[in-house]
Each structure stands twice: as structure tokens, then as C-alpha cells.
Amino acid sequence: MSSAVLEPAGAGLVVWALPIGARLADRYRIQEKLGEGGMACVYRAHDEVDETTVALKVLDPLRGADPVGRARFEQEFKILGRLSHPGVARAIRAARHGELEILVLEYLEGETLQTRLTRGPLPVASAISMGRRLAETVAACHTEGILHRDLKPANVMLHPDRGPIVLDFGVAWFSAAATLTRTGAVIGSPQYIAPEVLRSSVADARADVFALGVIVFEMLTGAPPYAEDVRDPTAWSRPATTPTVFSRRPEAGTEISAIVGRAMADRPEDRYATASELEAALTRSATVSTGRTLQASLPCPGCGTSRIIDLPVCPGCGAPVAWSLNKGAYAVQLDRITDVDATTDWLYRRHADAIRLGTAPLLKRRLKFQPVPLAVGISQTSAVQLAAEVREVGAEASVVQSQALLGTRLKASEASTSEALIALVTHFIATVGTAALLLAFGVPSTWMPLLPALFGVIGVGAVVTYTRRPVLRIVDRGGHAADLTERTRRVTSELGELAHERSRHLAAQSFSRAAPVLLSAAASDELKDDVERALGDAIAAVRRADVHQSFLLDNPRHDLTHELESARARVAQGSPGAIDALTELEHRKRSITDASVAYDVEVRRALELCERISGLTSALVALPSARNA
């Protein structure tokens, strides 16, 4: 081990570090330290042979002297070489530098799920979608006979294009092989370890299912179900009752809560037998009652980017989008409301200008009698939008189509016993009072038997009118959309110049984080200006990255490598003009290298600005005063 390469790193778990600029294995130039753990450090490096950016996982030299630690490190390369799945980080090769063991991995942009959860729980739809994809990835690993054994948010990378990617197979093992642990050792992170592993250190695929359940629980609620000290493996104890998703986030619904609860069952035989079963359960739940399905079901027809509800432009290409409650032949009915207060908050937060009732108490009273029409006579796009938003707050909604003669197929809520008695007394008093009044004016008594039927028809008409009266009226939000479009005009004009799907995805990511502030009536102009500037800088970085990507696609590296070898051979042979040709090719190589580095820098800059926008957005508390009226 060379002291010129290693230097002390402080008092952390890893007591060594590689200096920036160090060159390993005669090809890898260290650029940045990405993270560290108990066994290894991970660095971003430039491969000077292939002209690519890679991630280097370098084994702690002290662990490298330990046969068990070295065996785990070697086994990780064997496992990653065996797996070929977009949800798993790809291993490129294993290398050595002196006494250092190096695992060369593909470099992945993005942030870990652990970092994302520091900003709070995910939207219900996003958490379920991510849980489905993680379960599908783990199922693919299990198909190859590989158990991960250390699934946790820190080992999940959120890639902008590929979604969640599982990292760190350092403690994984083939299900048919012996464990690489010392006697009595427990491998994994306490909050995510299955109970049977804590008790006996023996596990099968259902231990990974348990960890997946805890991860989905944390994505939905913002925190794992157990505190780390409670599930300390040295204590061998846990709470008598397991908390549920519904108890911490009711809008997720009872179905999702039951699925996650089964995945985290104390006994392995009570869990899903495989990760594929968990994936199937999450898939069924996602199609029934959760999430903003609009973003996935209505992509932009121009560029294919998922559009953001209420954003008047496509976040990928800048094309205008109208999300107003437009007139049409559809209606949305609230079939079941789990939390009336949460639904009321959502209505005032998103559709305050369209609410027919003036105060929150009146609206809450109306919402208690379900089913209740939310909006009637609106377009299909508006109906799908509203239904998707309603599901986000844990309510159930249906989209129904109008009929030309009989009206919209809406269900009337059933009357309670007290309401029926009140209606009966009111009908009796109205009939008797009107009959007495008519007799006093000399109307013949033969007409009196018609009064009950007349008041009955009037009462039924009034009830039908009330029960069909929607909570929201049709409004024109063109002014709101125009104001936002004017504020982001420079940004949206630049979106139309993006040429690549990756760039449009990064732009949409920036827009989705800025949208809560830009669309809020409660945000101050100063906050909106700050978010607008950060969004503009992010889109500018995306545009520069888009230009570099076009250059790199037009100048592939693999062709250049062959051309350089051929040019060097011609120079060695003394061919005429060979030196000039080689000089030109080397100039192209430098240009490609510069463009590759610049591309990485701009993408990282865009991601950093996304984080800045998230920080600004987190300060927003947007609840209009009408809610408290």
C-alpha cells in the first residue's frame, strides 16, 4: 500500500481515503468521494482508457486483510456479474492497485432513497410505484438464487431514467451457498432485519420481502416502523404491536396498509412467499384506489413526458396544456370519503375558486352524506384529473358519463332515520297548513286530497336537485394559467429546444419540484421569484447538457478508439499524412472528453438546483383563509 495514495480520513468508520486526482490501476483518475461504509469507500472516477465516468468501490485495506471481508468483496463482483437487470447497478470489472481491491461499477446519477426521505414521505402513488419496481428487481435477483440481505433506503439509488436501482450486494449470497459470516454474526441494518434473522441468523427470500415492506412503509409515512434502538440486534426485542401505514397516513387507505402489514408480518409464513407476490399485490392496489394516475395515463402527445396536474405547460417540451374544469359530458362522484377534513383541505387548497358553498363547515356537512357529486357536466380530461386528485387524499371517486335525456348517472345518498322523520313532519305541517289556508279563502274541500301528492312531488324534486348539485362549479382558470405562463415564459421557450428524452426528463423533474410554489396563491412574490430563478438556472443547465449529449451521440467513442489505433499504426509505418490524421483524431478525442466531463457537470448542476428548489418549496404552507371562514 502506497502512502502517497492513502491518507487519514478522520474519525469515521473508514480510517483512510484516496486523494482527489489519484490514479488507480493505471487508468482510473479519482474525481470525487461519493460515500463510505464499514467495508469500503465509493468514488467517482474517470476511466482514461474507455473515456467514461465510473464508480469505484475500494475495499478498506484492513478489511482486505480479513478473509471474510475479502470473500464478501469478491462475491459481490460474482453476483453483479451474474445479474443483468435495469434495477441493479452493473459491475464492469474487478481490479487491483497494489494491496487495494477495487470493484468498478457503472456510475449512477441521482440521490439515494435515504436522502430523498429526509425531505418527507413520498406521494402515495410514487411510493407504491417505487415499491412495485423494487419488488420486481428483488424478484429477479431471487430468480437467480440471490438474496440481498441488506435492503434499505441507503442502498437504493433513484436514477432519473431507470428509477430505483438496488445497490451494495456486499453481504448478499446465493441461496444455495453458505453464509459469509462468522458464527453468531447478524448482517444487515437493524430497522430492516426480519425477526427470524435476529433470532437465528437464518433467512430465505421472505427476509428480503420483510425489508421491502419496511421500505414501502417508510416511503409512505416518512419513517420506518421501528426505532433503531428498539430493534437493536443485541437486544433481540421489538414492540408487541406493529404500527400500520393507515395509523400514520390514513389517506394511503386500508388496502395499502394491509399489503404493507402482510409484507412486514412477524412470522415468515404470514408474509408474501415471494417478492413477485408483493409486486402483484402493489400492482392491483395501484390500479384500484391510489395515486395521481393522470401523470402516467395522459402523457404529452408531442414529447411523451408525463404532464403535471394544473401546470399549464408540458414540463418536457413547453407545449401549452389546459387543466380548467371545462364543460363536457362527464361527471365525478365521491363514492367514499375516508377523511372529510383532509378532503375539505384539498378542495380549498386546489379548487377554492370553484367551491359552491361559502364556508368550510357547510362543505364538511355536505361531504358527510355520500355519495356526493363533485363536478357535473365537465370534460373527460377534467373528470380524470379530479378523480386522480381525489384518490391522492384517500377518497374513492368514479367518473360517469352523461346521458342526453335522463341526465348524469349519479347515485343519491340514502336518508338517515332522523332525516326521514324530519321530512315526514315537514310534509305533514306543509300539507295541513296549506289546507287550512286554502279553506279559509273558500277553496272547495274536494281539492284538499291533492295537496299531499303535490307536496310530495315538490319535496322529491327538491331532494333530487340538492343531491345532484355538485360541490364544484365550472370555472375558467385561463387567467391563472396565463399568469404562470408569463412568469415562466423564458423557461418554457427553452424547453421546446430540448432534443433528448433524458433532458426532457430532467426538465420535468425541475418543474415538478417548482410547481407547488408557482401554482400557489399563498406563496409570496419573493418566494416565487426565487423558485423561478432556480428553475431557470436548472433548465439552462439541462439545455447545455442536451447540447453536449447531441455532440457525444454524433461522435461515438468506440469508433474513435478504432480510428486512433489505425492512425497510430499508419504513423508507425510512415504513411503520408498519418501524423496530421492522428493529430486531428487526438483533437477529437480531447473534444469528446471535454464534452463528456461538461455533460456530467451540467447534469449534476441541474440535480443540485432541483435540490435547491425542493428546499425553497418545503418552506411553503399554502392553506387559504377560506378554509377557516
C-alpha positions as CSV (number, residue, x, y, z in Angstrom):
1,M,0.0,0.0,0.0
2,S,1.4,3.3,-1.0
3,S,1.3,6.2,1.5
4,A,1.1,8.6,-1.5
5,V,-2.2,7.1,-2.4
6,L,-3.8,6.7,1.1
7,E,-4.3,9.4,3.7
8,P,-6.1,9.6,7.0
9,A,-9.8,10.4,6.7
10,G,-10.7,11.3,10.3
11,A,-12.7,9.5,13.0
12,G,-15.3,7.8,10.8
13,L,-15.9,4.2,10.2
14,V,-13.4,4.2,7.4
15,V,-10.0,5.4,8.6
16,W,-8.4,6.0,5.2
17,A,-9.2,7.9,2.0
18,L,-7.9,8.3,-1.6
19,P,-6.9,11.9,-2.5
20,I,-8.7,13.6,-5.4
21,G,-6.6,13.2,-8.6
22,A,-5.0,9.8,-7.6
23,R,-4.7,7.3,-10.4
24,L,-5.5,3.7,-9.8
25,A,-4.8,0.6,-11.8
26,D,-3.1,2.8,-14.5
27,R,-6.5,4.0,-15.8
28,Y,-8.9,5.4,-13.1
29,R,-8.5,9.0,-12.1
30,I,-10.3,9.8,-8.8
31,Q,-12.6,12.8,-9.1
32,E,-14.9,12.8,-6.1
33,K,-15.7,10.7,-3.0
34,L,-19.3,9.6,-3.1
35,G,-19.7,7.8,0.2
36,E,-18.3,5.3,2.7
37,G,-19.4,2.4,4.8
38,G,-17.9,-0.1,7.2
39,M,-16.3,-2.1,4.4
40,A,-15.4,0.2,1.5
41,C,-15.4,3.7,0.1
42,V,-17.1,4.7,-3.2
43,Y,-15.5,7.2,-5.6
44,R,-16.5,8.8,-8.9
45,A,-13.6,8.3,-11.3
46,H,-12.7,8.9,-14.9
47,D,-11.7,5.9,-16.9
48,E,-8.8,7.2,-19.1
49,V,-8.9,4.2,-21.3
50,D,-12.6,4.0,-22.2
51,E,-13.1,7.7,-21.6
52,T,-16.1,7.1,-19.4
53,T,-17.2,8.0,-15.8
54,V,-17.3,5.1,-13.4
55,A,-17.8,4.4,-9.7
56,L,-15.0,2.7,-7.9
57,K,-15.8,0.7,-4.8
58,V,-12.5,0.3,-2.9
59,L,-12.2,-2.2,-0.1
60,D,-10.9,-0.9,3.2
61,P,-7.3,-2.2,3.4
62,L,-8.0,-3.5,6.9
63,R,-11.0,-5.5,5.7
64,G,-8.9,-6.6,2.7
65,A,-6.6,-8.4,5.1
66,D,-9.6,-10.2,6.6
67,P,-10.5,-13.4,4.6
68,V,-14.2,-13.0,5.3
69,G,-14.2,-9.3,4.2
70,R,-12.2,-10.1,1.1
71,A,-14.5,-13.0,0.3
72,R,-17.6,-10.8,0.5
73,F,-16.0,-8.3,-1.8
74,E,-15.1,-10.9,-4.4
75,Q,-18.6,-12.4,-4.1
76,E,-20.2,-9.0,-4.8
77,F,-18.5,-8.9,-8.2
78,K,-19.6,-12.5,-8.9
79,I,-23.2,-11.7,-8.0
80,L,-23.3,-8.5,-10.1
81,G,-21.7,-10.3,-13.0
82,R,-24.5,-12.8,-12.8
83,L,-27.3,-10.3,-12.7
84,S,-28.5,-8.4,-15.8
85,H,-31.4,-6.1,-14.8
86,P,-32.0,-2.4,-15.1
87,G,-32.8,-2.2,-11.4
88,V,-29.4,-3.5,-10.4
89,A,-26.1,-1.5,-10.7
90,R,-23.9,-3.1,-13.3
91,A,-20.4,-4.3,-12.4
92,I,-17.9,-3.6,-15.1
93,R,-14.7,-5.3,-13.9
94,A,-12.6,-6.1,-10.8
95,A,-9.2,-4.5,-10.5
96,R,-6.3,-4.2,-8.1
97,H,-3.9,-1.4,-7.2
98,G,-1.1,-2.6,-5.0
99,E,-2.9,-4.1,-2.0
100,L,-6.2,-2.3,-2.8
101,E,-9.2,-4.4,-4.0
102,I,-11.3,-2.4,-6.5
103,L,-14.7,-3.1,-7.9
104,V,-15.5,-1.0,-11.0
105,L,-19.2,-0.2,-11.2
106,E,-21.3,1.8,-13.6
107,Y,-21.7,5.4,-12.4
108,L,-25.3,6.3,-11.5
109,E,-26.6,9.8,-11.2
110,G,-29.3,10.8,-8.7
111,E,-29.8,10.6,-5.0
112,T,-30.4,7.7,-2.6
113,L,-33.8,7.0,-1.3
114,Q,-32.5,7.7,2.2
115,T,-31.6,11.2,1.1
116,R,-35.0,11.7,-0.5
117,L,-36.8,10.6,2.6
118,T,-35.1,13.3,4.6
119,R,-37.5,15.7,2.9
120,G,-40.5,13.8,4.0
121,P,-42.7,10.9,2.7
122,L,-43.4,10.3,-1.0
123,P,-46.8,10.8,-2.6
124,V,-48.8,7.7,-2.2
125,A,-48.8,6.9,-6.0
126,S,-45.0,7.4,-6.2
127,A,-44.3,5.2,-3.1
128,I,-46.4,2.4,-4.5
129,S,-44.9,2.6,-7.9
130,M,-41.4,2.6,-6.5
131,G,-42.3,-0.3,-4.2
132,R,-43.6,-2.3,-7.2
133,R,-40.3,-1.7,-9.1
134,L,-38.2,-2.6,-6.2
135,A,-40.1,-5.8,-5.6
136,E,-39.8,-6.6,-9.3
137,T,-36.0,-6.1,-9.1
138,V,-35.7,-8.2,-5.9
139,A,-37.8,-10.9,-7.6
140,A,-35.4,-11.0,-10.5
141,C,-32.5,-11.4,-8.0
142,H,-34.3,-14.3,-6.3
143,T,-34.9,-16.0,-9.6
144,E,-31.1,-16.1,-10.0
145,G,-30.9,-17.6,-6.5
146,I,-29.5,-14.4,-5.0
147,L,-30.7,-12.9,-1.6
148,H,-29.7,-9.3,-1.0
149,R,-29.9,-9.4,2.9
150,D,-29.3,-5.7,3.3
151,L,-32.2,-3.9,1.6
152,K,-32.6,-0.4,3.0
153,P,-33.2,3.2,1.6
154,A,-29.4,3.9,1.7
155,N,-28.9,1.0,-0.8
156,V,-31.5,2.3,-3.3
157,M,-30.4,4.9,-5.9
158,L,-33.1,7.0,-7.5
159,H,-31.9,7.2,-11.1
160,P,-33.6,9.9,-13.3
161,D,-34.3,7.5,-16.1
162,R,-34.2,3.9,-14.7
163,G,-36.0,4.6,-11.4
164,P,-35.0,2.8,-8.2
165,I,-31.7,0.8,-8.5
166,V,-30.6,-1.6,-5.9
167,L,-27.0,-1.2,-4.7
168,D,-24.5,-2.9,-2.4
169,F,-24.6,-6.7,-2.8
170,G,-21.6,-6.9,-0.5
171,V,-23.4,-9.1,2.0
172,A,-25.7,-10.9,-0.5
173,W,-25.3,-14.6,-1.1
174,F,-26.5,-17.4,-3.2
175,S,-29.4,-19.1,-1.6
176,A,-27.8,-22.5,-2.1
177,A,-24.5,-21.4,-0.6
178,A,-23.2,-21.0,3.0
179,T,-23.3,-17.5,4.5
180,L,-20.1,-15.5,4.6
181,T,-20.5,-14.6,8.3
182,R,-18.8,-15.5,11.4
183,T,-20.7,-17.7,13.9
184,G,-23.5,-15.7,15.5
185,A,-22.9,-12.6,13.3
186,V,-26.0,-10.7,12.1
187,I,-25.7,-9.0,8.8
188,G,-27.9,-6.0,7.9
189,S,-29.4,-2.8,9.3
190,P,-31.5,-3.3,12.5
191,Q,-34.6,-1.5,11.3
192,Y,-34.9,-3.6,8.2
193,I,-33.9,-7.1,9.5
194,A,-36.6,-9.7,9.6
195,P,-37.4,-11.1,13.1
196,E,-36.2,-14.7,12.2
197,V,-32.8,-13.3,11.2
198,L,-32.5,-11.6,14.6
199,R,-33.4,-14.8,16.3
200,S,-31.3,-17.3,14.4
201,S,-29.3,-15.6,11.6
202,V,-31.0,-17.9,9.1
203,A,-33.2,-16.5,6.4
204,D,-34.7,-17.1,3.0
205,A,-36.3,-14.9,0.3
206,R,-39.0,-13.8,2.8
207,A,-36.4,-11.8,4.8
208,D,-36.0,-9.6,1.7
209,V,-39.8,-9.3,1.4
210,F,-39.8,-8.1,5.1
211,A,-37.2,-5.4,4.2
212,L,-39.2,-4.4,1.2
213,G,-42.3,-4.0,3.3
214,V,-40.4,-1.7,5.8
215,I,-39.0,0.4,2.9
216,V,-42.5,0.9,1.4
217,F,-43.8,1.7,4.9
218,E,-41.1,4.4,5.2
219,M,-41.7,5.8,1.8
220,L,-45.4,6.2,2.7
221,T,-45.0,7.6,6.2
222,G,-41.5,9.2,6.2
223,A,-40.1,6.9,8.9
224,P,-39.5,3.2,9.5
225,P,-42.0,1.4,11.8
226,Y,-39.3,0.7,14.4
227,A,-36.8,2.9,16.1
228,E,-33.2,1.6,15.6
229,D,-32.6,1.3,19.3
230,V,-35.8,-0.8,19.7
231,R,-34.7,-3.3,17.1
232,D,-31.1,-3.4,18.2
233,P,-29.9,-6.9,17.3
234,T,-28.2,-7.1,20.7
235,A,-31.5,-6.6,22.5
236,W,-33.4,-9.3,20.5
237,S,-36.7,-7.5,21.2
238,R,-39.3,-5.5,19.4
239,P,-42.7,-3.8,20.1
240,A,-45.6,-6.1,20.9
241,T,-47.7,-4.5,18.1
242,T,-46.5,-3.3,14.7
243,P,-47.7,0.2,13.6
244,T,-49.7,0.3,10.4
245,V,-49.5,2.6,7.5
246,F,-53.1,3.7,8.0
247,S,-52.4,4.8,11.6
248,R,-49.7,7.2,10.4
249,R,-51.1,8.2,7.0
250,P,-54.8,7.5,6.6
251,E,-55.0,8.8,3.1
252,A,-53.0,5.8,1.9
253,G,-56.0,3.7,2.5
254,T,-56.7,0.4,4.3
255,E,-55.8,-1.8,1.3
256,I,-52.2,-0.5,1.0
257,S,-51.9,-0.6,4.8
258,A,-52.9,-4.3,4.8
259,I,-50.5,-5.1,1.9
260,V,-47.5,-3.5,3.7
261,G,-48.6,-5.1,7.0
262,R,-48.5,-8.5,5.5
263,A,-45.1,-7.9,4.0
264,M,-43.8,-7.0,7.5
265,A,-45.5,-9.9,9.3
266,D,-43.6,-11.2,12.3
267,R,-43.7,-14.8,11.1
268,P,-42.3,-15.7,7.7
269,E,-45.2,-17.9,6.9
270,D,-47.6,-15.0,7.3
271,R,-45.8,-12.9,4.7
272,Y,-45.9,-13.0,0.9
273,A,-44.0,-16.0,-0.1
274,T,-42.1,-14.2,-2.8
275,A,-41.2,-10.7,-3.9
276,S,-43.3,-11.4,-7.1
277,E,-46.4,-11.8,-4.9
278,L,-45.7,-8.5,-3.2
279,E,-45.3,-6.8,-6.6
280,A,-48.6,-8.2,-7.8
281,A,-50.4,-7.0,-4.7
282,L,-49.0,-3.5,-5.1
283,T,-49.9,-3.5,-8.8
284,R,-53.5,-4.4,-8.0
285,S,-53.8,-1.7,-5.4
286,A,-52.3,0.9,-7.7
287,T,-54.9,0.2,-10.4
288,V,-57.8,0.4,-7.9
289,S,-57.6,3.2,-5.4
290,T,-54.3,5.1,-5.3
291,G,-52.4,8.0,-6.7
292,R,-52.4,10.5,-9.4
293,T,-52.8,8.2,-12.3
294,L,-53.2,11.2,-14.6
295,Q,-49.5,11.8,-14.9
296,A,-48.9,8.3,-16.2
297,S,-52.1,7.9,-18.2
298,L,-52.0,11.3,-20.1
299,P,-48.5,11.8,-21.5
300,C,-47.8,14.8,-23.6
301,P,-48.7,13.9,-27.2
302,G,-45.7,15.9,-28.5
303,C,-42.8,14.6,-26.5
304,G,-44.3,11.8,-24.3
305,T,-43.3,13.4,-21.0
306,S,-45.8,12.9,-18.1
307,R,-47.6,16.1,-17.6
308,I,-48.2,17.7,-14.1
309,I,-51.7,18.3,-13.0
310,D,-52.6,22.0,-13.1
311,L,-49.3,23.1,-14.7
312,P,-50.4,25.0,-17.9
313,V,-47.4,23.7,-19.9
314,C,-45.8,20.4,-20.6
315,P,-42.7,20.2,-18.4
316,G,-40.8,18.4,-21.1
317,C,-41.4,20.5,-24.3
318,G,-43.2,23.6,-23.0
319,A,-46.4,22.9,-25.1
320,P,-49.4,24.6,-23.5
321,V,-51.8,22.4,-21.5
322,A,-55.3,23.4,-20.3
323,W,-56.4,21.9,-17.0
324,S,-59.5,24.0,-16.4
325,L,-62.8,22.4,-15.4
326,N,-64.1,22.6,-18.9
327,K,-67.6,21.7,-20.0
328,G,-68.4,18.3,-21.3
329,A,-70.4,15.1,-20.9
330,Y,-68.8,13.7,-17.8
331,A,-69.2,13.9,-14.0
332,V,-67.1,12.9,-11.0
333,Q,-68.9,11.4,-7.9
334,L,-67.3,11.0,-4.5
335,D,-68.3,7.4,-3.5
336,R,-66.5,7.2,-0.2
337,I,-64.5,9.7,1.8
338,T,-62.1,8.4,4.4
339,D,-61.3,11.7,6.0
340,V,-63.7,14.6,5.5
341,D,-61.2,17.1,6.9
342,A,-58.5,16.1,4.5
343,T,-60.8,16.2,1.6
344,T,-62.0,19.7,2.6
345,D,-58.4,20.9,2.9
346,W,-57.7,19.6,-0.6
347,L,-60.7,21.3,-2.1
348,Y,-59.8,24.7,-0.6
349,R,-56.1,24.2,-1.5
350,R,-56.7,23.2,-5.1
351,H,-60.2,24.4,-6.1
352,A,-61.2,27.2,-3.8
353,D,-62.4,29.3,-6.6
354,A,-64.8,26.7,-7.8
355,I,-66.5,25.7,-4.5
356,R,-70.2,26.5,-4.4
357,L,-70.5,26.5,-0.6
358,G,-69.0,29.6,1.1
359,T,-67.6,28.2,4.3
360,A,-65.8,25.0,5.4
361,P,-68.5,23.9,7.9
362,L,-71.1,23.9,5.2
363,L,-68.8,22.0,2.9
364,K,-67.9,19.4,5.5
365,R,-71.6,18.8,6.3
366,R,-72.3,18.2,2.6
367,L,-69.3,15.8,2.3
368,K,-70.6,13.7,5.1
369,F,-73.6,12.4,3.1
370,Q,-72.0,10.2,0.5
371,P,-72.1,9.6,-2.4
372,V,-71.9,13.2,-3.4
373,P,-71.3,14.7,-6.9
374,L,-68.1,16.6,-7.1
375,A,-68.5,18.1,-10.5
376,V,-71.1,17.6,-13.2
377,G,-71.0,18.4,-16.9
378,I,-67.2,18.6,-17.3
379,S,-64.9,17.2,-19.9
380,Q,-63.3,13.8,-19.8
381,T,-59.9,15.3,-19.1
382,S,-61.2,17.4,-16.3
383,A,-63.0,14.4,-14.8
384,V,-59.9,12.1,-14.9
385,Q,-57.9,14.9,-13.3
386,L,-60.4,15.4,-10.5
387,A,-60.7,11.6,-9.8
388,A,-56.9,11.2,-9.7
389,E,-56.6,14.1,-7.2
390,V,-59.4,12.7,-5.0
391,R,-57.6,9.4,-4.7
392,E,-54.5,11.2,-3.6
393,V,-56.3,12.2,-0.4
394,G,-57.6,8.7,0.3
395,A,-61.2,9.1,-1.1
396,E,-62.9,6.9,-3.7
397,A,-64.3,8.5,-6.8
398,S,-65.9,7.4,-10.0
399,V,-66.1,9.0,-13.4
400,V,-69.5,8.6,-15.1
401,Q,-70.8,9.7,-18.4
402,S,-73.9,11.9,-19.0
403,Q,-77.0,10.7,-20.9
404,A,-78.7,13.0,-23.3
405,L,-82.3,12.6,-22.0
406,L,-82.1,11.2,-18.4
407,G,-79.1,13.2,-17.1
408,T,-75.9,12.0,-15.4
409,R,-75.9,8.6,-13.8
410,L,-75.4,9.8,-10.2
411,K,-76.4,7.9,-7.1
412,A,-78.4,9.7,-4.4
413,S,-77.2,9.3,-0.8
414,E,-79.5,7.3,1.5
415,A,-81.5,9.3,4.0
416,S,-80.9,8.6,7.7
417,T,-83.8,7.8,10.1
418,S,-83.7,11.4,11.6
419,E,-83.8,12.9,8.1
420,A,-86.8,10.8,7.1
421,L,-88.6,11.8,10.3
422,I,-87.9,15.5,9.7
423,A,-89.1,15.1,6.1
424,L,-92.3,13.4,7.2
425,V,-93.1,16.1,9.8
426,T,-92.3,18.9,7.3
427,H,-94.5,17.3,4.7
428,F,-97.4,16.9,7.3
429,I,-97.1,20.5,8.5
430,A,-96.9,21.9,5.0
431,T,-100.0,19.9,3.9
432,V,-102.1,20.7,6.9
433,G,-101.1,24.4,7.0
434,T,-101.8,24.9,3.3
435,A,-105.1,23.1,3.5
436,A,-106.2,25.4,6.4
437,L,-105.1,28.5,4.5
438,L,-107.0,27.4,1.3
439,L,-110.2,26.6,3.3
440,A,-110.0,30.0,4.9
441,F,-110.1,31.5,1.4
442,G,-113.1,29.5,0.4
443,V,-111.4,26.8,-1.8
444,P,-113.6,23.7,-2.0
445,S,-112.5,20.9,0.2
446,T,-112.7,18.4,-2.7
447,W,-109.2,19.8,-3.8
448,M,-107.6,19.1,-0.4
449,P,-106.7,15.4,-1.1
450,L,-104.4,16.6,-3.9
451,L,-102.2,18.5,-1.5
452,P,-100.1,15.5,-0.1
453,A,-99.3,14.4,-3.6
454,L,-98.3,17.9,-4.7
455,F,-96.0,18.5,-1.7
456,G,-94.6,15.0,-2.2
457,V,-93.6,15.8,-5.8
458,I,-92.2,19.2,-4.7
459,G,-90.2,17.5,-1.9
460,V,-88.8,14.8,-4.2
461,G,-87.8,17.4,-6.7
462,A,-86.0,19.5,-4.1
463,V,-84.1,16.4,-2.8
464,V,-83.1,15.3,-6.3
465,T,-82.0,18.9,-7.1
466,Y,-79.9,19.1,-3.9
467,T,-78.4,15.6,-4.2
468,R,-77.4,16.3,-7.9
469,R,-76.0,19.7,-7.1
470,P,-72.2,19.4,-7.5
471,V,-69.7,20.6,-4.9
472,L,-67.7,22.4,-7.7
473,R,-68.9,24.6,-10.4
474,I,-67.3,25.0,-13.8
475,V,-64.7,27.8,-13.7
476,D,-62.4,29.4,-16.3
477,R,-58.9,29.4,-15.0
478,G,-57.3,31.0,-18.0
479,G,-56.1,34.0,-16.0
480,H,-54.2,31.8,-13.5
481,A,-52.6,29.8,-16.4
482,A,-51.8,32.9,-18.3
483,D,-50.1,34.5,-15.2
484,L,-47.9,31.4,-14.7
485,T,-47.1,31.1,-18.3
486,E,-46.0,34.7,-18.4
487,R,-43.8,34.2,-15.3
488,T,-42.1,31.2,-16.8
489,R,-42.1,32.3,-20.5
490,R,-38.3,32.3,-20.9
491,V,-38.1,28.9,-19.3
492,T,-40.8,27.3,-21.3
493,S,-39.5,28.7,-24.6
494,E,-36.2,26.9,-23.9
495,L,-38.0,23.6,-23.3
496,G,-39.0,23.4,-26.9
497,E,-35.3,23.2,-28.0
498,L,-34.5,20.1,-26.0
499,A,-33.7,17.2,-28.3
500,H,-33.3,14.2,-26.0
501,E,-35.7,12.3,-23.7
502,R,-33.2,12.4,-20.8
503,S,-33.0,16.2,-21.0
504,R,-36.8,16.5,-21.0
505,H,-37.0,14.2,-18.0
506,L,-34.5,16.4,-16.1
507,A,-36.5,19.4,-17.0
508,A,-39.8,17.8,-15.9
509,Q,-38.1,16.9,-12.6
510,S,-37.2,20.5,-12.0
511,F,-40.7,21.7,-13.0
512,S,-42.4,19.2,-10.7
513,R,-40.5,20.5,-7.7
514,A,-41.1,24.1,-8.6
515,A,-44.8,23.7,-9.4
516,P,-46.2,23.8,-5.8
517,V,-44.8,27.3,-5.3
518,L,-45.5,28.6,-8.8
519,L,-49.2,27.4,-8.6
520,S,-49.8,28.5,-5.0
521,A,-51.9,31.6,-4.3
522,A,-50.4,31.6,-0.7
523,A,-46.7,31.8,-1.8
524,S,-45.2,35.3,-1.7
525,D,-43.9,37.0,-4.8
526,E,-40.4,36.9,-3.3
527,L,-40.6,33.1,-2.9
528,K,-41.9,32.7,-6.4
529,D,-39.1,34.8,-7.8
530,D,-36.5,32.7,-6.0
531,V,-38.1,29.5,-7.3
532,E,-38.4,30.9,-10.8
533,R,-34.7,31.9,-10.9
534,A,-33.6,28.5,-9.6
535,L,-35.9,26.8,-12.2
536,G,-34.5,29.0,-15.0
537,D,-30.9,28.1,-13.9
538,A,-31.8,24.4,-13.8
539,I,-33.4,24.5,-17.3
540,A,-30.4,26.4,-18.6
541,A,-28.1,23.6,-17.2
542,V,-30.3,21.0,-18.8
543,R,-30.1,22.8,-22.2
544,R,-26.3,22.8,-22.0
545,A,-26.3,19.1,-21.1
546,D,-28.6,18.5,-24.0
547,V,-26.2,20.2,-26.4
548,H,-23.3,18.1,-25.0
549,Q,-25.3,14.9,-25.3
550,S,-26.0,15.7,-29.0
551,F,-22.3,16.1,-29.6
552,L,-21.5,12.9,-27.8
553,L,-24.1,11.0,-29.8
554,D,-22.7,12.4,-33.1
555,N,-19.2,11.4,-32.1
556,P,-19.3,7.9,-30.6
557,R,-16.2,6.9,-28.6
558,H,-16.0,3.3,-29.8
559,D,-15.5,4.4,-33.4
560,L,-12.8,6.9,-32.3
561,T,-10.9,4.2,-30.5
562,H,-10.6,2.0,-33.6
563,E,-9.6,5.1,-35.7
564,L,-6.9,6.0,-33.2
565,E,-5.4,2.6,-33.3
566,S,-5.4,2.6,-37.0
567,A,-3.9,6.1,-37.2
568,R,-1.1,5.1,-34.8
569,A,-0.3,2.1,-36.9
570,R,-0.1,4.2,-40.1
571,V,2.2,6.7,-38.3
572,A,4.4,3.7,-37.2
573,Q,4.5,2.6,-40.9
574,G,5.4,6.2,-42.0
575,S,2.3,6.6,-44.2
576,P,2.0,10.1,-45.8
577,G,-0.3,12.4,-43.9
578,A,-0.6,9.9,-41.0
579,I,0.7,12.4,-38.4
580,D,-1.8,15.1,-39.4
581,A,-4.6,12.5,-39.3
582,L,-3.5,11.3,-35.8
583,T,-3.3,14.9,-34.6
584,E,-6.9,15.5,-35.8
585,L,-8.1,12.4,-34.1
586,E,-6.5,13.2,-30.8
587,H,-8.1,16.7,-31.0
588,R,-11.4,14.9,-31.5
589,K,-10.7,12.7,-28.5
590,R,-10.0,15.7,-26.3
591,S,-13.2,17.4,-27.5
592,I,-15.2,14.3,-26.7
593,T,-13.6,14.0,-23.3
594,D,-14.3,17.7,-22.6
595,A,-17.9,17.3,-23.7
596,S,-18.3,14.2,-21.5
597,V,-17.0,16.0,-18.5
598,A,-19.1,19.1,-19.3
599,Y,-22.2,16.9,-19.7
600,D,-21.6,15.3,-16.3
601,V,-21.1,18.7,-14.7
602,E,-24.3,20.2,-16.2
603,V,-26.4,17.2,-15.2
604,R,-25.0,17.4,-11.6
605,R,-25.7,21.2,-11.7
606,A,-29.3,20.6,-12.7
607,L,-29.8,18.0,-9.9
608,E,-28.3,20.4,-7.4
609,L,-30.7,23.1,-8.5
610,C,-33.5,20.6,-8.1
611,E,-32.5,20.2,-4.5
612,R,-32.4,23.9,-4.1
613,I,-35.9,24.2,-5.5
614,S,-37.1,21.4,-3.1
615,G,-35.6,23.4,-0.2
616,L,-37.5,26.5,-1.2
617,T,-40.7,24.6,-1.8
618,S,-40.5,22.9,1.7
619,A,-41.0,26.3,3.3
620,L,-44.4,26.8,1.7
621,V,-47.5,26.3,3.8
622,A,-50.5,27.0,1.5
623,L,-53.8,26.8,3.2
624,P,-56.2,29.6,2.1
625,S,-58.0,31.6,4.7
626,A,-61.3,30.4,3.2
627,R,-60.8,27.1,5.0
628,N,-61.2,28.8,8.4
629,A,-64.1,31.0,7.4
